[in-house]
Amino acid sequence: MLTRTFFSRAPLAPGRFAPLPAGAIAARGALSERLVSLRAGLLSRCASLFPESGEQSVWFGGTQGGGMLAPDALEASLLTAALLCDEELRRDSLRLCSRVIDAQREDGSFGAEGESFAARGRMLRALEAAYTMSGEKRILTFMLRYMKYLKETLAASPLGVQDALHTADTLEAGLFLYNVTGQKAILPVLSMLTSQGADFASLFHAFPYRTPVSRTMSAQELLDALESEGEEGYAHHLLRMADGANLCEGLRQSALCGVLSGSGKQLSAAEAGFARMSKAHGAVSGGITADPLLAGAHPSRGVSALSACELAASLETLLACPGGEFAADPLETLVYNAIEAAFAPDGRSVQPVQQANQTRVSREARFPLCGETENLFSLQDGRALCALLCALPRFAQHQWMLSRDEGLCAMGYAPCSVRYRLGGTSVRLHVESRYPVSGSIRITVGVGESAAFPLHLRIPAWAEGATAAIAGEIVPAKAGAFLTVNRQWHDGDEILLTLPMAVRRIPAFHQAVSIARGPLRFAYAPAFTQETGRDGLTAMQADLPFGIALLSREPIEAREEDESVTLLARAVHLPAWGMREASCDQPPIDLASTGEAFTAQLVPYASAPIRLSALPQA
């Protein structure tokens, strides 16, 4: 791996933190087990399920299609190999990178003829990871040639309206390339991309989509308009600009434009846009309700896997941008809930669109503009599968970052080890935890010889009363800030970090609440029946009656067991709460007939494929 991390060079706007190279972080404990399971299961099967994602793809000299699948699968393989110290997977992944490099044309373009600009940008993102893993200088030469190609082609033929939505990955790769090489000829190319890309910054500051898109135009009206109008018509514009995945990608696009220009408007747009999307369309799981267009906060509308993965990638990018530290809390909420829930409980399939209140998983059309199988756990959607396989190792890779003051920063507390050289000192950190189940974290520092450097520990906004025990001293930590420990470190020094995980009731749709503890969201999992059809797909249906309401004045008790946690809450049955067509009806407000109170068990959101996570209170 590289032994350097690259911060923004002048004249770029400087961020406080920068990602560590692939290979600096190794997964341990439950995180390692999760990645090993994916590596042995879905990741290893991906190329056989979707030949265009593996060696047979035209990206690597094969005959199968191009597109996003191969770049996402390649980045997933590269980062998984680095996190698991898997030399075989590392070797195979870098070999595929070499094929992409070798196939670059004389003019600097690459990929199949007619390959989309967005897919090329996603491949650049994978190659960036490969460079930090290997230090292969051919990757830099490849990227420089492509930047020269863009300079010539974009001047003659500007980006079309669709490509203009997807400049984020290319911008990020270009900024990385400039920070590594210092070649100022890259900056005008990136400025050209900024001027031709969609103006997400203005959209996020104004944000016109404060209600479900369906209130503006029904699905049928939209489809009719798409047939009758041209590409520049309102319906086409709505389909592009109100698409959840596009908007989630646009968060990082606007921030990266701000890094390039120094514009406060662009730098602040991502936080403003995320806050406004979350208020109008936020889901219990941390995602944005988009199926695929923005759909409001109704807990039976869908959160697409693609929008969740794009949101995670944007939040990770924001961590390295000026003022982007706010992204750490929502990032782990999103990953531990929405992204984990998109994988089937047995880990063998994925769900392209999930619901917060999901009482039926079936082959039925329940989301406008979506097919009838989008709600099923299956292996039919290659885009969703490859994006999800990439999301988890990317998240693990961002658990620790380098700080501009020559220190290391904990953005998350999943069990892992960190190996990096600070100045002339080789530093090793070993993180032992059961996070996110428990807020007790032990960080052991290993140094060859005594050295002084800072460690920045992110204290989540929910961790009121957090403390750190260092050399026998108990240090209080402020929730929603960083605790900086700057001292002379000796081999074997420890930090015992305690993040209190009080159970919280968070206002949700109408008068409902969601239940949170730490970064985890919880759900009531009613009894359900399931049936596997001839096509091998399993349908699930909650047994009726399934509805409950929590008692608002009763405390909720947490019980930790090994790698899991459950909550015990007092509740009453709501027999009148049922289905509306193929989905759970909205949480009721009239709770007159509630019955006798009982103790309900609430389980982590991601563990319950049939669930109620937006619950009314009595």
C-alpha positions in Angstrom: 0.0 0.0 0.0 1.0 3.7 -0.2 2.7 5.1 2.8 1.3 8.6 2.1 -2.1 10.2 2.4 -2.9 13.2 0.2 -4.7 16.3 1.5 -6.0 19.1 -0.8 -3.2 21.1 -2.4 -3.6 24.8 -3.0 -5.7 26.3 -4.4 -8.2 23.7 -3.4 -10.3 24.3 -0.3 -8.6 22.3 2.6 -10.5 19.7 4.5 -9.6 18.6 8.0 -9.4 14.9 7.3 -8.2 12.6 4.4 -8.9 8.9 3.7 -6.2 6.4 4.5 -4.8 4.2 1.7 -6.4 0.9 1.1 -4.5 -1.6 3.2 -4.0 0.7 6.2 -7.1 -0.6 7.9 -7.7 -4.3 8.5 -11.1 -5.6 9.6 -11.4 -7.5 12.9 -14.1 -9.3 14.9 -17.7 -9.0 13.7 -16.6 -6.6 10.8 -14.2 -9.2 9.5 -16.8 -12.0 9.8 -19.3 -9.9 7.8 -16.8 -9.2 5.0 -15.6 -12.8 4.9 -19.2 -14.0 4.6 -19.8 -11.6 1.7 -16.5 -12.5 0.1 -17.3 -16.2 0.2 -20.9 -15.7 -0.8 -22.3 -13.0 -3.0 -19.0 -11.4 -4.0 -17.6 -14.7 -5.2 -20.8 -15.5 -7.1 -21.3 -12.0 -8.7 -19.5 -12.7 -11.9 -21.4 -16.0 -12.6 -24.7 -14.3 -11.8 -23.9 -11.2 -13.9 -21.1 -11.9 -16.4 -20.8 -8.2 -17.3 -19.5 -7.6 -13.7 -16.5 -9.9 -14.0 -13.7 -11.0 -16.3 -16.1 -11.5 -19.2 -17.0 -7.8 -19.2 -15.9 -5.6 -22.0 -14.1 -3.5 -19.4 -11.6 -6.3 -19.1 -11.4 -7.4 -22.7 -14.5 -9.7 -22.7 -17.6 -9.7 -24.7 -20.3 -9.0 -22.1 -21.8 -5.5 -21.5 -20.2 -2.6 -19.8 -21.9 -0.2 -17.5 -21.7 0.2 -13.7 -21.6 -3.4 -12.6 -17.9 -4.2 -13.3 -16.6 -0.9 -11.7 -18.7 -1.4 -8.6 -17.7 -5.1 -8.3 -14.1 -4.3 -8.9 -14.0 -1.6 -6.2 -15.8 -4.0 -3.8 -13.1 -6.7 -4.5 -10.2 -4.3 -4.1 -11.4 -2.9 -0.8 -12.5 -6.3 0.5 -9.1 -7.7 -0.3 -7.4 -4.9 1.5 -9.6 -5.1 4.6 -9.2 -8.9 4.9 -5.6 -9.0 3.9 -6.7 -11.5 1.2 -3.7 -11.8 -1.2 -5.5 -13.9 -3.7 -8.4 -11.5 -4.1 -5.9 -8.6 -4.2 -3.9 -10.2 -7.0 -7.0 -11.0 -9.1 -8.4 -7.5 -8.6 -5.2 -5.7 -9.6 -4.9 -8.0 -12.6 -8.3 -6.7 -13.8 -7.2 -3.2 -13.2 -4.2 -3.8 -15.5 -6.5 -5.0 -18.2 -8.4 -1.7 -18.0 -5.2 0.3 -18.2 -3.8 -1.8 -21.1 -6.9 -1.3 -23.1 -6.8 2.5 -23.0 -6.9 4.0 -26.5 -4.4 6.4 -28.0 -6.6 9.4 -27.4 -6.9 8.6 -23.7 -10.4 7.3 -23.7 -11.2 3.9 -22.3 -14.0 1.3 -21.9 -16.2 0.2 -24.7 -17.1 2.5 -27.6 -20.2 4.4 -26.4 -19.6 3.6 -22.7 -21.3 6.2 -20.5 -19.5 9.0 -18.9 -20.9 8.0 -15.5 -19.6 4.4 -15.8 -16.1 5.7 -16.8 -16.2 7.9 -13.7 -17.1 4.9 -11.5 -14.2 2.9 -13.0 -11.9 5.8 -12.1 -13.1 5.5 -8.5 -12.1 1.8 -8.5 -8.7 2.6 -10.0 -8.1 5.3 -7.3 -8.5 2.5 -4.7 -6.2 0.3 -6.7 -3.5 3.0 -6.7 -3.6 3.6 -2.9 -3.4 -0.2 -2.5 -0.5 -0.8 -4.9 1.2 2.5 -5.7 1.2 1.5 -9.4 2.3 4.6 -11.3 0.7 3.3 -14.5 -2.7 4.2 -12.9 -1.6 7.8 -12.6 -0.5 7.9 -16.2 -3.8 6.4 -17.3 -5.8 9.0 -15.4 -3.7 11.9 -16.7 -4.2 10.7 -20.3 -8.0 10.5 -19.6 -8.0 14.1 -18.2 -6.3 15.3 -21.4 -8.9 13.4 -23.4 -11.7 15.1 -21.4 -10.2 18.5 -22.0 -10.3 18.1 -25.7 -13.6 16.3 -26.0 -15.6 18.5 -23.6 -14.5 21.7 -25.3 -15.9 20.3 -28.6 -18.9 18.4 -27.2 -20.2 19.4 -23.8 -21.9 16.9 -21.5 -25.5 16.0 -22.3 -28.2 16.4 -19.7 -27.9 12.8 -18.4 -24.1 12.8 -18.1 -24.3 16.2 -16.4 -25.9 14.5 -13.4 -22.9 12.2 -12.9 -19.8 14.2 -12.7 -19.1 13.4 -9.1 -16.9 10.3 -9.5 -14.8 11.9 -12.2 -14.4 15.1 -10.2 -13.3 13.1 -7.2 -10.8 11.1 -9.2 -9.5 14.3 -10.8 -9.0 16.0 -7.4 -7.2 13.0 -6.1 -5.0 12.9 -9.2 -4.1 16.6 -8.7 -3.4 16.1 -5.0 -1.0 13.3 -5.8 0.8 14.8 -8.8 0.4 18.5 -8.4 -0.1 19.0 -12.1 -2.1 22.2 -12.5 -3.3 21.3 -16.0 -5.8 19.1 -14.3 -7.7 22.0 -12.7 -9.1 23.6 -15.8 -10.5 20.2 -16.9 -12.2 19.9 -13.5 -13.5 23.5 -13.8 -15.0 22.6 -17.2 -16.7 19.6 -15.6 -18.1 21.8 -12.9 -19.5 24.3 -15.4 -21.1 21.6 -17.5 -22.4 19.5 -14.6 -25.9 19.8 -13.1 -26.2 22.7 -10.7 -27.0 20.7 -7.6 -25.8 23.4 -5.3 -28.6 25.8 -6.3 -31.1 23.0 -6.2 -30.2 22.0 -2.7 -30.3 25.5 -1.4 -33.7 26.1 -2.9 -34.9 22.5 -2.8 -38.3 22.5 -4.5 -39.1 18.9 -3.7 -40.5 19.3 -0.2 -43.5 17.0 -0.8 -43.8 13.6 -2.6 -43.2 13.9 -6.3 -46.5 12.1 -6.8 -48.4 15.1 -5.5 -46.9 17.1 -8.4 -47.5 14.5 -11.1 -48.9 11.0 -10.8 -47.0 8.1 -12.2 -49.4 7.7 -15.1 -49.3 11.4 -15.9 -45.5 11.2 -15.8 -45.4 8.2 -18.2 -47.8 9.9 -20.6 -45.7 13.1 -20.6 -42.5 11.2 -21.2 -44.0 9.8 -24.4 -45.2 13.1 -25.7 -42.5 15.6 -24.8 -38.8 15.9 -25.7 -35.7 15.4 -23.6 -35.9 19.0 -22.4 -39.5 18.7 -21.2 -40.7 19.1 -17.7 -41.4 15.4 -17.2 -37.9 14.4 -18.3 -36.4 17.0 -16.0 -38.5 15.7 -13.1 -37.4 12.2 -13.8 -33.8 13.3 -13.6 -33.7 15.9 -10.9 -36.2 14.3 -8.4 -34.6 10.8 -8.7 -33.3 9.8 -5.2 -30.1 8.2 -6.4 -29.2 11.2 -8.6 -29.8 13.6 -5.7 -27.8 11.5 -3.3 -24.9 11.5 -5.8 -25.4 15.2 -6.3 -24.6 15.8 -2.6 -20.9 14.9 -3.2 -20.9 16.6 -6.6 -21.8 19.9 -5.1 -19.3 19.6 -2.3 -16.5 18.6 -4.7 -17.3 21.6 -6.8 -16.8 23.7 -3.7 -13.5 22.1 -2.9 -12.4 23.1 -6.4 -13.8 26.6 -6.4 -13.7 27.5 -2.7 -17.3 28.6 -3.1 -19.2 28.7 0.3 -22.4 28.2 -1.5 -21.2 24.9 -3.1 -19.5 23.7 0.1 -22.6 24.3 2.2 -25.0 22.9 -0.3 -24.5 19.2 0.7 -25.3 19.8 4.3 -28.3 22.0 3.4 -29.5 19.5 0.8 -29.1 16.5 3.1 -31.0 18.3 5.9 -33.9 19.2 3.6 -34.1 15.8 1.9 -34.1 14.1 5.3 -36.8 16.4 6.7 -39.1 15.9 3.7 -38.2 12.3 2.7 -36.2 10.8 5.5 -36.7 7.2 6.3 -36.3 5.5 9.7 -33.4 3.5 8.4 -31.3 6.6 7.7 -32.0 6.5 3.9 -34.0 8.8 1.7 -37.4 7.5 0.7 -37.1 7.2 -3.1 -38.7 4.5 -5.2 -37.1 5.8 -7.4 -38.5 9.4 -7.2 -38.6 11.3 -3.9 -41.7 9.8 -2.1 -42.1 11.7 1.2 -41.8 10.2 4.7 -44.6 7.6 4.6 -43.0 4.4 6.1 -44.5 2.2 3.4 -42.8 4.0 0.6 -39.6 2.6 -0.7 -35.9 3.2 -0.1 -34.0 2.0 -3.1 -30.7 0.2 -2.6 -29.1 2.4 -5.2 -30.1 5.7 -3.4 -28.8 4.3 -0.1 -25.5 3.3 -1.7 -25.1 6.7 -3.4 -25.9 8.5 -0.2 -23.3 6.4 1.7 -20.7 7.2 -0.9 -21.5 10.9 -0.7 -21.4 11.0 3.1 -18.0 9.3 3.0 -16.7 11.8 0.5 -18.0 14.7 2.6 -15.9 13.5 5.6 -12.8 14.8 3.7 -14.4 18.1 2.6 -14.4 21.3 4.5 -17.2 21.2 7.1 -18.1 17.7 6.2 -17.7 16.1 9.6 -21.4 16.2 10.1 -21.7 13.3 7.7 -20.3 10.7 10.1 -23.4 10.2 12.3 -25.9 9.8 9.4 -23.4 7.6 7.6 -23.3 4.9 10.2 -27.0 5.1 10.8 -27.5 4.5 7.1 -25.1 1.6 6.8 -26.0 -0.3 10.0 -29.7 -0.1 9.1 -30.7 0.6 5.5 -27.7 -1.0 3.7 -27.5 -4.0 6.0 -31.3 -4.5 5.7 -31.0 -4.7 1.9 -29.2 -8.0 2.3 -31.4 -11.1 3.0 -31.1 -12.5 6.5 -29.3 -15.6 5.1 -27.0 -13.3 3.1 -27.8 -15.0 -0.3 -29.8 -12.3 -2.0 -30.6 -8.6 -1.9 -33.7 -6.4 -1.9 -33.7 -3.6 -4.4 -36.3 -1.5 -2.6 -37.1 -1.8 1.1 -39.8 -0.3 3.4 -39.6 1.0 6.9 -42.9 -0.7 7.7 -42.6 -3.8 5.7 -45.4 -6.3 6.4 -45.4 -8.1 3.0 -42.5 -9.0 0.7 -44.1 -10.2 -2.5 -44.3 -10.1 -6.3 -46.6 -7.1 -6.5 -46.3 -3.6 -8.0 -46.3 -1.3 -5.0 -44.0 1.5 -6.0 -44.7 3.8 -9.0 -42.2 3.3 -11.8 -40.8 0.1 -10.3 -41.3 -3.5 -11.3 -43.3 -6.0 -9.4 -40.2 -7.9 -8.0 -38.4 -4.8 -6.6 -39.6 -5.6 -3.1 -38.4 -9.3 -3.2 -35.1 -10.6 -1.9 -33.6 -12.0 -5.1 -30.6 -12.0 -7.4 -32.3 -10.3 -10.4 -31.0 -6.8 -10.0 -27.2 -6.6 -10.8 -27.0 -2.9 -10.2 -28.3 -3.2 -6.6 -26.2 -6.2 -5.9 -22.9 -4.7 -7.0 -23.6 -1.4 -5.4 -24.4 -3.0 -2.1 -21.3 -5.2 -2.2 -19.2 -2.1 -2.7 -21.0 -0.1 0.1 -19.9 -2.2 3.1 -16.1 -2.3 2.4 -16.2 1.4 1.5 -17.7 2.1 4.9 -15.1 -0.1 6.7 -12.4 1.8 4.8 -13.6 5.1 6.3 -13.6 4.0 10.0 -10.3 5.9 10.4 -8.8 8.8 8.6 -5.7 11.0 8.7 -6.0 14.4 10.3 -4.3 17.5 8.9 -2.3 17.9 12.2 -0.4 14.6 11.6 -2.8 12.5 13.7 -5.4 9.8 13.2 -9.1 10.2 13.5 -11.7 7.6 14.5 -14.8 8.2 12.4 -16.3 4.9 13.5 -15.7 2.2 16.1 -16.1 -1.1 14.3 -13.5 -3.6 15.4 -10.4 -3.2 13.2 -6.7 -2.5 13.3 -4.9 0.5 11.7 -1.3 0.5 10.5 0.2 3.8 9.4 3.4 5.9 9.6 3.0 9.2 11.3 6.2 11.3 10.6 9.0 8.9 11.3 6.9 6.7 13.6 5.2 3.4 12.7 1.8 3.5 14.5 -0.5 0.6 15.1 -4.0 0.9 16.5 -6.1 -2.0 17.6 -9.8 -1.4 18.1 -11.7 -3.9 20.2 -15.5 -3.4 20.3 -18.9 -4.9 19.8 -20.0 -1.6 18.2 -22.8 -0.8 17.3 -24.3 -3.2 19.8 -22.2 -1.8 22.7 -20.6 1.6 23.3 -17.6 0.2 25.2 -14.5 0.6 23.0 -10.9 -0.3 23.8 -8.2 1.3 21.6 -4.7 0.0 22.0 -1.8 2.1 20.7 1.3 0.3 19.4 4.5 2.3 18.6 8.0 1.2 17.9 9.3 4.0 20.1 7.6 6.6 22.2 6.1 9.4 20.0 3.7 12.3 20.3 0.8 12.7 18.0 -3.0 13.4 18.3 -5.8 11.0 18.2 -9.2 12.5 17.3 -12.2 10.5 18.6 -15.6 11.3 17.1 -18.3 11.4 19.8 -21.7 10.8 18.2 -24.4 13.3 18.8 -26.4 10.7 20.7 -23.6 9.8 23.1 -24.5 12.2 26.0 -22.1 11.6 29.0 -19.4 10.0 26.9 -16.0 9.5 28.7 -12.5 8.3 27.8 -10.2 6.7 30.3 -6.6 7.4 29.5 -3.6 6.6 31.8 -6.0 6.4 34.8 -7.6 9.7 34.1 -11.3 10.0 33.2 -11.8 12.6 30.5 -15.4 13.9 29.7 -16.3 14.1 26.0 -18.8 16.4 24.3 -21.5 14.7 22.3 -21.5 15.7 18.6 -17.8 16.8 18.7 -14.3 15.3 18.5 -12.3 14.4 21.6 -8.7 15.2 20.8 -6.1 13.3 22.8 -2.6 14.7 22.1 0.1 13.2 24.2 3.3 11.2 24.3 2.3 7.7 23.4 4.1 4.6 24.6 3.7 1.0 23.2 0.7 -0.6 24.8 -1.1 2.6 25.9 -4.9 2.2 26.0 -7.9 4.4 25.6 -11.2 3.1 27.1 -13.9 5.0 25.4 -17.5 4.8 26.7 -20.3 6.0 24.5 -23.6 5.7 26.5 -26.4 4.3 24.4 -29.6 5.6 25.9 -32.8 4.4 24.1 -34.3 7.3 22.1 -37.7 8.0 20.7 -37.4 9.9 17.4 -40.4 11.6 15.8 -41.4 9.9 12.6 -44.3 10.0 10.2 -47.4 11.8 11.5 -47.4 11.1 15.3 -45.4 7.8 15.1 -41.9 7.4 16.5 -38.9 5.3 15.6 -36.8 3.7 18.4 -33.0 4.2 18.3 -30.1 3.1 20.5 -26.7 4.2 19.4 -26.6 4.1 15.6 -29.1 1.3 15.4 -32.8 1.6 14.7 -35.2 -1.0 16.1 -38.4 -2.6 14.9 -41.2 -4.8 16.1 -41.1 -8.0 14.1 -44.5 -9.6 14.0 -45.0 -13.3 13.3 -45.1 -14.0 9.6 -45.6 -16.8 7.1 -43.5 -17.4 4.0 -43.8 -19.4 0.8 -41.2 -20.1 -1.9 -42.6 -20.1 -5.4 -41.5 -22.2 -8.4 -39.2 -19.4 -9.4 -37.2 -19.8 -6.1 -38.3 -16.4 -4.8 -39.7 -16.3 -1.2 -42.8 -14.2 -0.4 -43.4 -13.2 3.3 -46.6 -12.0 4.9 -47.1 -10.7 8.4 -49.8 -12.6 10.3 -52.9 -10.6 11.0 -53.4 -8.7 13.2 -49.9 -7.4 13.3 -50.2 -3.8 14.6 -49.0 -2.5 17.9 -48.6 0.9 19.6 -45.9 1.7 22.2 -46.9 3.1 25.5 -45.4 6.6 25.5 -44.8 6.9 29.3 -43.2 3.5 29.8 -39.4 3.1 29.8 -37.7 0.8 27.2 -35.2 -1.6 28.5 -32.1 -2.7 26.5 -30.6 -6.2 26.7 -27.2 -7.0 25.2 -26.3 -10.6 24.3 -22.9 -11.3 22.7 -23.2 -9.6 19.2 -26.8 -8.7 19.4 -29.1 -6.4 21.4 -32.9 -6.4 21.9 -35.2 -3.9 23.5 -38.2 -4.6 25.7 -41.0 -2.1 25.4 -44.5 -2.0 26.8 -47.1 -1.9 24.1 -50.7 -2.6 23.2 -52.2 -4.4 20.2 -53.9 -2.4 17.4 -56.0 -5.0 15.6 -57.5 -2.3 13.2 -54.0 -1.5 11.8 -53.7 -3.5 8.6 -52.8 -3.4 5.0 -53.6 -1.0 2.2 -53.2 -2.9 -1.1 -49.8 -4.6 -1.1 -48.3 -2.5 1.8 -48.8 -1.7 5.4 -51.3 1.1 6.0 -50.0 4.3 7.6 -49.6 4.3 11.4 -53.0 5.1 12.9 -53.6 8.2 14.9 -56.9 7.1 16.5 -55.9 4.5 19.2 -59.2 4.2 21.0 -59.4 0.3 20.9 -56.0 -0.8 22.2 -56.6 -3.7 24.5 -54.3 -5.0 27.3 -50.7 -3.9 27.6 -47.9 -6.5 27.0 -44.1 -6.5 26.7 -43.0 -6.3 23.0 -39.6 -7.2 21.9 -37.9 -4.8 19.5 -35.0 -6.1 17.3 -32.4 -4.3 15.2 -34.0 -3.0 12.0 -31.7 -4.8 9.7 -32.4 -8.2 11.3 -36.2 -8.1 10.6 -37.3 -8.5 7.0 -40.9 -8.2 8.2 -41.1 -5.2 10.5 -42.8 -2.2 11.9 -40.2 0.5 12.6 -42.4 3.6 12.6 -44.8 2.9 15.5 -47.7 4.9 16.9 -47.7 5.8 20.6 -50.6 5.4 23.0 
